[in-house]
Amino acid sequence: MTEAEGIVGEFKSLKRSSDADLLAMQVGDFYEFFDEDAEIVGEELDLKTSKKSSGGTKYPMAGVPVAELTPYLKALVERGYRVAVANQRETESGHVREIERVATPGTLLETSDADARYVAAIVDDGGAASRGDDTYGLAFADVTTGRFYVTGVDGDDPRESALTELYRFDPVEVLPGPSVREDDELVGTIRDRTGATPTLFDAEAFAPGAAERALTEQFGAETVDSVGVETDAAIRAAGAVVAYVEETGTGVLASMTRLQRYRDADHAELDATTQRNLELTETMQGDRSGSLYDTIDHTVTSPGGRLLKEWLQRPRRSRDMLERRQSSVEALAAAALAREELRETLGEAYDLERLASKATHGSADARDLLAVRDTLGLLPELEAVIDAAPQLDDSPLAEIVDAPDRDAAAELRETLDAALAEDPPSTVREGGMLTRGFDEELDEIIERHEELEEWFDTLAERERRQHGLAHVSVGRNKTDGYYIQVGKSAADDAPDHYENVKTLKNSERFVTDELEEKEREIMRLEERRGDLEYELFCELREAVADAAETLQDVGRAIAELDALASLAVHAVGNDWTRPELAEPGADVEIEQGRHPVVEQTTDFVPNDASLTDDRRFLIVTGPNMAGKSTYMRQTALIVLLAQIGSFVPARKATIGLVDGIYTRVGALDELAQGRSTFMVEMQELSKILHSATDESLVILDEVGRGTATYDGISIAWAATEYLVNEIGARTLFATHYHELTALGDHFDSVANVHVAADETDGNVTFLRTVREGPTDRSYGIHVADLAGVPDPVVDRSQDVLGRLRDDKAIDIRGSGGSGGSGGETKQVVFDVQSGQMKTASADGGEASQRDERSPGRTDAENEGRATDASDSSAALPVDEDAEAVLDHLQDLDVNETPPVELMAKVQEWQNKLND
């Protein structure tokens, strides 16, 4: 077998064993790709491919230098490929190549992205959990920071709850459990909502026994019990993630020191729909710019930005925790100079969480350890800034900076400072990473090496003086090693002990026994120095890895200081105020509130919002485009901001803490999933009615608009009654069904407000001001005019609207056929009771627009029907199906029937009557 056949054959064998999409195999100083892998890499990364012959066949080949693999690996993984990396090592019998890691979207360490990169697992236990009632188990691990979260989800719609958590964490890779992977619809929905790459991992890793062993070995049985991981589904998901991270060879399990259960009673619920509707981290178009996060993010570190984003997606309910954050923000807002000094110091910090993961993985170099040293050195500086400012020193900020193990951090910093050179090389095999005084043996080697270097540096001058040679120099290269070079004109005068090794055009190269002996010695020293320095560096890196928990603690403290300072910067720059926090379920009172994002781009008109016990449900009416949606969203965002510990855009605010914020704002068709706009709307409404409590905040921006008018009003009316009578949630409900405003006269806790508009001489001005009471108009035609609808359509709309309001007949023009303008003109009026258009009779009365003489009936039958219709006392014949429907309707208690169930019954009855 030729060498080429051996290499290509070995490549194919390793590739088959890797279960990866691509294989990068080290061959000397290069990582090579062969065959189809080479073609893919060449196309994806614009690499030049060549041909390698093997067994009479030529295979495509592409390669990258060993030192340059990282950017290529990152690019391939971010395109969705799983890339195995096979490294080469030397043995007595020759080269041996083994796969050491598999880089996947969720296990990629080499990332410059500041956002977290989670690998997630989802398990469906079908409701059969032996230790709980949760249906789905979820686990999330960020290998770049060591964060590990786990939970189980239950409720009336656990599937949707699981999808919400996936949307919240936005993983880059998902491991579906055995039953989940069989559900193509669920896997497709996960991919659509998160953009994550699904990976079918070994089903055995999800087995309860194997998963529990993996989890307890990683975190300890006491930790698993203490954080409340009680369901089989959650344990199976978490155990599978641990096994996956281990199998991919990432080597970062040591950085995963904490197991956290993230879904608990201390956090307010924010489902995926609400996060999207409120545009917390991205706009409806998927852009970061224009989101709430983008607006308030003034962090100067990557960890600070990640933490602020996490706060927005997981608002708290702990009043004590939130008031501590508020006090920190207030102190930072008051101490401008100290705040800026603190932020300047924070700006020098590196991402300790990710550096800890690189150390545990074994990929951290000397520059990474310098970054650890320098960041640990900021702790005393941060403490000094806080101590020097009375406002900061008296705030919880002092406790934040003092929380990490200061002694352990200082000891590690001193060790790194004593060991590392200030300007180390970019690789760990070159030498020059460590400083003098760190290791005695290394110092001796360096000292002797320097003596030899000096001997070589002065050799030419010595030879010139001793032998009278002109044009003599000493050089070194990889081919000849050290040599003495003498010009052609003086070569004949070279002493006898000079041995010629090469003749050049203008000179001769010589060696001597002494030169060769010194060369062998310096090469031995360089080899030993490299080996020893690398060995010492690995020990140093291992010490950093062992201190991963300390690094994570310091990193979290820095992130928290950064996030709080960011909130203070925004509060000062935008005139935000500290809200008063009240107990869960208490009143929400906002005076002169503003939308935190919209106020950045417009001269905003502030408004009050009052949700008290005697007005828990506000019906919001007003013109289109007048600002109803903005008003409701700003109320929700103010409550949300208060529950992350932030100041809020208002003159004054009292916020009763909520257990969740639920929104239904518009809807888009999801036809690919078989869901129309109206179906999406109803499913969102259903989730709210099932999930909200009397401590929740509900935002409804139109309900029932996706169906016929009377159906829509009925649904909106029933939903309102259910929210008021059964749930009691604080609710803002915007609607164009002005009929609903009558509920304010019949329910003590329902009130009407409207967004005002002024109409003068036919010109409408939206005042953006919220006033008490209902509105009487929607100004839809005015909005149509603003949108550029052609003038004839707008003018005709005004005419028809005026006639409808005055109960006057309307001309139906151009009824002579499609596309034409001829034909007779009919006059019709709208009969409110029947919901039909009726033709106006010659004497001014009304007749049905439809032909009352039904086809297929005799004249006598038609006359009989006319007589029956005109005789109000005549009994109408009712068939058995209709009679059964009437009986069901008579027995139904509308007030006790949930709206969704009521809708299902109405649909059933309609189908029966249609049949």
N, C-alpha and C positions, 0 to 999 in steps of 0.2 A: 504493500500500500504506500502510495506517495504521501509526502507531507500535506499536499493540497487535499488529497482524498481524506486524510485523517482529520484535518481541520474542519472541512465542510461536513463530514460525517459526524464529528463530535458536536458541531453546531446544531445539526438536525436532532441528534439524540437529546441534547440539553433542552432544546426548544420543546420537544414532545413532553419532557418531564416537568416543564415549568407551568403549563396551563396558562401561559401569557400570550398576548397578541404579538409581541415582538421580543427578540432577544438581542442584547448587546453583549458580545463575548470578547473578553480581553485577549488580544493576540500581541504580545510584546508591548509596545508603546501605544497601541491603538485598541479601541473597542470597535469590532467589526460586526457588520450585519451582512447576511448572505441570502441569496435566493429571493423569495417574495418579500422578505423583510427589508432587503436592500432597496427593492423597487419602491416599497411604501415609504421608507425613510427618505429616499431620494426625492420622491414627489412631494412629501409633506414639508421637508426642511430644505428643499432645493440643494441637496447634496449631490456631488458628482459621483456617479456609479461607474465601476469598471468591471472587468470579467476575470473570474478565477477558474482555471481548468481543474476538473476533478473527475477521474474515472472516464475520461473522454468526453465529459460534458462541461460546458462553460456556464458558470453561475454568476449572476450579478453580485457585486460586492460594493459596500460603502462603509466608510470608517471615519471615526473622529479620534483625535488624540485623547489619551487617558485623562489628561488634566483639563480637557474641555468638554467632558461628557455632560456635566450638570446642565448647562443651558439647553442642550439638545434633548436631554431626558425630560426636563421641565416642559418643553414645547410639545413633545409627543404625548405626555400624560395629560396635559391641559387640552389636547385634542381628543381625549377619551381613550387612549391606548393604555393597556397594561404592559409594562416593559420589564422583563426580567434582566438582571445584570449578573453575568458570570465573570468572576475575577480569576486571574491566573496567579498561581504561586509555584515556587520552585521546590522540588523534592530531590532526593538523591537519584531517583529514577527518571527525572525529567519534569516537564510541565504537567501541572494538574489544574483543571478548571472546574469550578463549582459555582452554582447559582447561590449568591449570598443574599439577594433581596429581590423583591418584585415591587416596582414603583407603580402605584395606582393613583387615581384622582384623590382618594381619601388618605393615602399614606405617603404623599409627596412632601418631603421636608424642604426641598429646594424651591422655596417660593418667596417672592418679593411682595406678594399681595398682603396688605395689612389685615384683611378680613380673615376670620376663622375659616378653617377648612375641615369640616366634619365628615367623618365616615359614620353612617348610621346603620342600625339594624332594626327591623320591625318584625314582630312575631304576632300571629293571630292564634290564640289558644281556643277560639270558638266558644268562649264562655266556660271552658272546662278547667279553669285554674284551680288547683287544689288548695291554694293558700289565699285565695281572694276571689273577687268577682270581676276583676278587670278582664277585658276581652283582648286588648292589644298591649304588648310590651314594646318599649322603645329604648334604645341606647344610642348615645352620641359621644364620639371621641374625636378630639382635635389633636392629632399627633404632633403638630407643630408647637403646641403649648402644654400638652399633658392634661387638658381638661377632659373630664369624663362625667357624663350625666346619664341618669337612668330613671324611668318611670313606667307606670302602667296607667292606662286610660280606660274609663268606663263611661257610664251615663246612657242616655237614651240613644245616642248616635256615636258609639265609640269609634267607628271607622272614620267619621268626619273629625272627631277630636284628634285621632292619630295623625290625620293629614294636616291638621292645624299645627301640631307640634313639628312635623316635618317642614312645613312652610316657615315656621318661626326660626328653626335652626339652619334652614337652607343648605343641607349637606351637598357635597360634591359627589358622594358615592353612597349607595344604599345597598345593604345586604338583606334581601327579602327572605324571611323564614320559609320553611318547606310549604306551609299552606298558603302563604302570601304569594309565592312565586307561581302558584297554580292559578291565581286570579289575575288574568291578563288585564282586565279592566282596572284593577287597583294598581298594578305595576305601571300601567300607562298613565294613570292619574298622578302617581308619584313623580314620574318623569316629567309630565307636563307642568306640574306645580313648582317643582324644585329645579328642574334641569339636571338632576343628579344622574350619574351613570349606575344602572342596576348591575350588581355582580352576584352571580349564583355561587355562593360559597358552600362548602361541604355541609350537607344536611346534618351530619353527625355532630357538628359544633353547636347546633341548636338543641340537641338532646338535653333534657333537664339535668341528668347526672353530670355529663361532660361540661355543660355550661356552668353549673354551680361550682364544680371543682376549679375551673379556670378563674372564676370570679373570686372565690375565697383564697386561692393561691396568690392572686394579684393584690387583693386589698385586705384579706383576713376575714374570717367569719364574723368577728365582732363588729367590724366596719360595716359589713353587709347588713347585719341585723340592726345596727344603730341608726342607719340612714333610712330604714323602713322599706327596704326592697323586699316586699312580701309576696309578690305574685310570681308564679312560674313563668309567665310570659315575659315579665321584665328581666328576670334572672337569665332566661334563655337568650334574650336579645343582648344583654350585657356580656354574657359569657362568650357569645359568638363574636362580638367585636374584639374582645381580648384575644381570642384564638386567631382571628384574622390578622390583627396587628402583629402578633407573634409570627404567624406563618409567612407573612410578606417580608420578614427579615428587616423591618424598619429599625428594630433595636431601641425603641423608645418606651418600652413598658416601664422602665425604671422611673420615667418622668411622670407616669400616671400614678400619683400618690394619693389622690383624693377621689372618692366616689360620692357624687352628690345626687340627691333626688330633687329634681327641679320643679316638679309639678305638685304644689302643696297649697294648703289653705292660706299661706302667707302671701300668695301672689294673686293678683286680680286676673280674671280670665280675659284673654284677647284672642278671639278666633281668627282664622286666616282671612275671612271676609272683612272683619273689622280692621285688621292691620292694612289690608289693601284699600278699603274705602277711606280710611283716615290718612292714607299715604304716609305711613310712619317712616319707612326706610326707603321706599321708592314710590314714584308717582304711578298713576294708572297706566302710563305708557312704559313703565319699567325703568325709568331714569332715576338715578340717585339725586340729581339736581332738582330742586323743587320739593323734596320731601321734608318732613319735620326734622329728621335726623340731619340732613344736609344743612338745614337752616340753623340749628343750635349747636352744631359740632365745631368747636374751636379748640379741640384737643391738639396737643403738640407731640403726642406719642401714639404709636400704633395700638398698644394695649389700652390706652385711655379711650381711643375711638371705639375699640371693640366693646369695652365696658359700657360706654354711653349708649351704644346701640342695644346692648343686652338690657339695660334699664328700661329703654323705651318699649321693648318687646315683652318685658316681664315686670310690669308695675307692681309695687308692693302694697300690702294692706296693713303692715305693722306701723302704727302711728309713731311709736318710739323711734324706730329706724328712720322713718321719713323726717321726723323733726330733727334728728341728729344731722341728716344731710342738709336740711334747710338751714340749720345753725351754721354749718360749714360754709354754705353758699353765701349766707348773710355776712359772715366774717370776711370772706374773700372779697365780696362786693364793697365792703366798707374800707378795706385796706388796699387801696389801689397800688401803691408802690410795692408793698410786700407781695401782692398778687402777681405783679409783673415779674418781680425777682424770682418768685417761686416758679412761674411758667418758664422763665429763661433757664433756670436750673433743670427743670423737667425736660426741656427740649434737648438736653445733652444725654438723656437716658436712652439706652438701647432696649430691645425687646427681650427682657430676661426670660420670660416664659419660653420663647422659641430658642433662645440660646441654651437653656437647660435641656430642651429636647435634643438639640444637636449634640450636646455633650454626651447624653446617654446613648445616642445613636452611634457615637464615635466619629462623627463627621465634622466636629468643631475643629477649627485650626487655631493657630496662635493668635491671630487677629480677633477671633471670636472670644477667646479667653481674655484678651485685653479689654474687649467691650464689656465682659462680665466684671472685670476689675474696676473699670471706670464707672460703671453704673452703680456698683455697690458703694463706691466712694462718694456717691451723691447723697446717701442717707444722712450723714452728718451735716452736709450743706443744707439739705431740706429742713432738718431739725433746727439748724441755726436760724434760717429765715423765719420759721414759725415762732421760735422763742423770742426773736427780736421784735416781733409785732404783737402788742398786747391783745389786739382783736383776734389774731390767729391763735395765740397761745392759750386763750381762754375758751377756745372752740374745740369740737371733737377732732379737728385736724391733727392736734398734738398726739392724740391716741392712735390715729391712723399711721402716722410715721413711726410710732413707737411699737406697733404691733409685731413686726417681724422680729426674729431672734437677732438682736443687734450684735451680740458677741460672736455668734457663728458667722454672721455676714462680715464683720470686721476681721475675723481670723482668716477667712477665705480670701478676702481682699489682700491682706498682708502677705499671704502665701503666694498669690499670683503676682503681686508687685515685686516680691523678692526673686521670682523665677523668670519672668518674661522680659525679653528684650523689647525696647521701645519701638523698634521698626523691624518686626520679624518678617521673614519671607512669606509668600502666599501659599506655599506648600509645606507639608510637615516632614518632608524627607531631605530638605536642602541643608539643614543645620542653620545655626544662627538664631534659633528661636529663644534660647535661654540666656540668661545673663550670668556674668562672673559672680562667684560666691554662692551659687545655688547648690552645686554639687562638687565635692573635692576632686573626685576622679576626672570629672569633665573639665574642671579648671586645669588640672595637670596636662591633660591632652591638648587643650587649647594653648596652654603656655608653650609646650614643646612644638606644637604646630606653628605657632608664631615665630619661634626660634628658627625653624626650618625655612619658613617663608623669608625671613630676613637673610638667611644663608644664601638662598637662591637669588634674592634681590641684589645682593652685593657680589655675587659670583663674577659677573662680567667685569666689574672694576678690578677685582683681584686678579683675574686672568690677564687683563690688559697690563697691569703693573708687573706681574710676575714674569710674563712671557713676551712682553713688548708687542703684543698684537694690536693691530688697528682694526677698526670696524668689527668689533666683537660684541655679541649680545647673547642673552639667555632667554629662551622662550619655552612654551609648553602648548601642546595640542593633543587631541584625543588619539591621533595616529602615532605620533612619534614620542609622546610623553615629554619629559624635559630634555633639552638639547642646548648645545653651545653653537651659535651660528657665527661663522667668520666670513668676511668678504672675500671674493675671488682673488683680489690682489694680495691678500695676506694669508690665504689658505696654505701656501707652500711653507710658511713659517710656523705652522701649527706644531706643537711638541709631539713627541713620539707616542705619549700615552693617550693622545686623542684618537678615538676610533671613528672613522667616517661612517655615517649612516644614511646620508642622502646628499645628492648633488643637485643644486638648484641653478638657475640661469646666472645669478650674480653672487652666489655664495655657496658655502659648504656647511653641512650640519655634522656635528661631532657629539660623542658622548664619552664619558670617562667612568672608570670603576666607581670612583667616589660619587659622581653625579647619579649613577644608577642606584647606588646604595641609599643615598639621601632620598631619591625618588620613591624607592620601595618603602622607606620609612614614613614619608609624608602621606603616601597613599594608604598605608596601614592605619595611620592616625586619622585620616579623613573618614575611612570606613568605620573605624571604631567610634569616632566622634558622632557620625551620623546615626549609627545604631544606638549608642548610649543616649544621645539627645532625644531620639525618637522614643526610646524606652522611658526616659524621664518625663517627656511631654505626655505620653499616654497615661502615666501615673498621675500627672497633674490634671489631665482631662478627666480621669476617673474620679479624682477628688471633687471636681466640679460637678460631675454627674451624681455623686453621692450626696451633694448638697442641693439637689434639684428642688426639694421642698422649700428650703430656705430661699432659693432664688425665686421660686414662684410666689412666696409670701412677699418678698420685696417688690417683685413685679406687680403684684396686685395692689400693694400700697401706693406705688407710683401711679398705676392706672386710676385708682380711686381719687387721688389728689388731682390728677389731670382732668378727669371727668367733672369733678366738682368745680374746679377752676374754670372749665369751659362754660358751665351753667352760670357762674358768676359773671364772666365776661359778657355773655349774652344778656343777662338780666340788667347789667349796668348800661349797656349800649342801647337797650330797647325799652327802658323804663318799665321793667317788669317788677312785680311786687310779691312779697312773701304771703302765701295764702295761709289762712288759719285752718287747721285740720280738725275735723270733728269725728265722732265715733261712726262706725259703719251704719249706713242707713239714715244718717242725719241729713239735714237740709243742705242743698247746694245753692249758694247765693253768690252771684257774680255781678259786680258793679263795674260798668264800663269795660266789658270784656272785648278782646280783639282776637282775630285769627292769627296765630303766631307766624304763619308762612305768608299769608296774603298781605299782612301789614308791611312786609318787606318791600313790596312792589307797588303799593298804591296808598293814597291818602285815606286811611281806613276810618270808617265811622263806627265807634264803639257802641255796644249795646249791653243792657242788663239781662241777666237770666236768673230766674227765681223758681226753684223746684222745692217747694216746701210741702208739709203734710196736707195743706188745703189746696195745693196746686201741684200735685205730683205728676200730672199728665197735661202737657201743653200741646194744644192743637195749633199748629203754625200755618197760617194762610197768607196769601199775598201774591203779587204778580210773578210771572216767570221772570227769571234773571234779576229779581229784586234783591236776592241775597238770603233766601230761606236756608238753602243748603249750607252756605258759609256760616250762618248763625248757629245752626245745629252742630256742625263740625267743630266750630271754635269752642262751643260749650264742652263737647267731648274731649277735645285736646287740652283744654284748661284742666279738666278733671284728671286726665292722664298725666299731664306735667306735674300736677300737685302730688300724684302718687309715684313719681320717681324722685321726689325731694326737690324739685325745681321751683323757682319762682315762676309766676304766670303773667301773661299779658292782660292785666286788668288793673283798675284803680284799687280794688279791694275784692277779696274773695274768701268765702268760707266754704270748704269742701267736705261734705260728709263722705267718708271713704266708701268706695264701691267694691263689690266682689267681682265685677266684670263689666265690660263695656261691649254692647252688642249693636251692630248697625245693619240696616238694610237700605242701601243707597243705589238706586239704578240697578240694571242687570244687563248682561250680554248673553246672546245666544250661545249655548254650548251644544250645537247640533251634532258635533262628532260624538258626544256622549248621549245623544238622544234627548237633550234637554233644551226646550225653547226658553225664550225670555221669561214668559210667565211661569214656567215650571221652576226656573232658577229662583225667581222672586218668591214663589210659594215655599220652596225648600228653605230659603234663607229665613222667611217668616216662621216656618215650622221650627227651625233650630232655636230661634229667639224665644218662642212661646214655650218650648220645652226646657230651655236652659236658664233663662233670666229668673231672678228672685226679687224680693222686695228691697234688696240692697244693691241692685244692679242699675246701670244707666243704659237706656235703650234709645237709639236714634232710628227713626223710621222716616225715610224720605220717599213718600208715596207708597201706597199699598193698593193693589187691585187695579192699577192703571193698564195692565197688560191684557185685560179681558173686556167684555161688554160692560157698559156703564153700570147697569143695575147689579150685575154680578160683582163688579169691583166695589161699588158702594157697600154692598152687603158684606163682603169679606172685610173691608176696612172697618165697618161698623162693629162687626162681631169681634174682630181682633182688638179693637179699642175696649170693648166691654170686658174681654177676657184679661187684658193687661190691667185694667182698673180694678176689676172685681176679684180676680183669682191670683194675680201675680203681685200687683202693687209696686212695680218698678217705676223709678223716676224716668219719665219718657218725654221725648220731643217728637212730635208726629206732624210732618209737613204734608199737606194734602191740597188738591184742587177740588175735592168733593166738599163743597161748601155746606152740603147737607149735614156733615159731621159736626159742624160748629154748634149745632143744636144740643149736642151732648153736654156742652158746658152748662146748660140750664138744668140738667137733670142729675149730674154727678157732682158731689161736693168737691172732689179732688181733681176735676177737669176744668181747665181754664183755656181761654182763647187769646192768642196774640197774633199780630199780623205785621208784615213788613210793609211799611207805608209807601205810597206813591202819590204824586201830585199831578193832576191833569188840568191844564189851562189852555183854552183855545185849541183843543185837540192834540196838544203836545203833552206827552207823559214824561215825568221825571221821577226816577227811582230814588227815593230818599235814603235808602239803606238803614232806616230807623225802625226798630221793633217797638210796636205800641200795643197796648192792651186791646182786647176785643177782636172779633173776626173781621175779615175784609169782605167786600161784596163783589169784587171783580178780580179777574186774573190778567187782563191786558194781553191776552195771547196774540191778538191780531197785531198789536203794537210790536211785540217781539218778532212776529213774522216779517213785519216791515223792516225792523232793524237787521234781520237776517238776510235781506235782499230778495225776498219773495216778490215776483213781478207786481207792479202797481195794479193792473186789472184784477188780480186775484185778491190783493189786499182791499181794494175798493169794494169788490163784490162781497167779501167777507163782512165788511162793515155794514153793508146794506142788509145782508141776510141776518146778521146778529140783531140789528135794530128791529127788523120785522118780527123776529122770534120773541124779542123782549116785549113788543107791543101786541103780541098775538095776532099779527097781521098775516095775510096770505103772502106766499112767496112764489114768484115766477120761476118755474123750471124751464130754463132756456135751452134751445137747441136739442129738443127731444126727438128729432126726426131720424136719427141714426148715428152710428159711430163715425167720428171724424168730420161730420158735417155740422153746419150751423143753422140749417133750415129746419122745417117741421113746425108743428104747432107748439104753442107755449101754454103750459098748464099752470094753474095756481093751486098751491097746496098750503096746508097749515099743519103744525106739529101738535099732535094730541099727546099731552104729557102722560095721561093715565094709561093709554095703550102703548106708548112709545113708538107710534107709527105716524108716517106722513099721510094725510088725507086730503083728497082733492076738495077744493072749494066749490060748492054747487052754485048754480046760476042765481039762486035767491039769497046767496050769502051763507047758506048752511054748509054742512060738511058731509062728505061721502067718502068711504074708504078709497084710498088710491088704488088698492087692488080691485080687480073685477069681482064684484060680489056674486056674479052668476058663475058658479063653479062649473068647469067643463066636466062632462060625463054624467051630469044630473039632468033629470027631466025638468021642464018648466014648473011643473007642480012641486017638485022637490025643492027647486030654488025658491019658489014663492013661499013654500012652507018654512024654509030656513030664514027667509026675510021676515016672515011673520014672527017666528020664534025670537029672532034677534031684536025685533022692535018691541016685543012684549016683555017688559021687565019682570012680570010675574010668572012667565012661562018657565017650567022646570027644564033644565038642560040635561040631556041624557049623559050618564057617566058610565064608562065601561068598567070592568072588574079591576084592570090594572090601575086606572086612574083613581078608583075608589080606594084601592089599597094604599096608594101614595098619600091620598088625603087622610086616611086613618093614621098612617105613620106620622104625617106632619102634625096632626092634631095632638098626638101623644108625645111629641118631641118637646123637651124642655130646652129652649134655645140658650137660656142663660147658663145652664149646666153643661152644655156640650162644647168641647174645645173647637175652635174655628177650623182646624184642619180636618177633624172628624166630621164637622158639619158640612164642609165642602165636599167630602167624599160621599156623604149621604145625598146631597143635592145632585152630584154627578150620577149617582146610581138611579135616582128617581127620573132624571132627565132621560137617561138611556132607556128606562122602562117605558116612559111615555112616548119616546120616539119610536120604539118598537111597536 
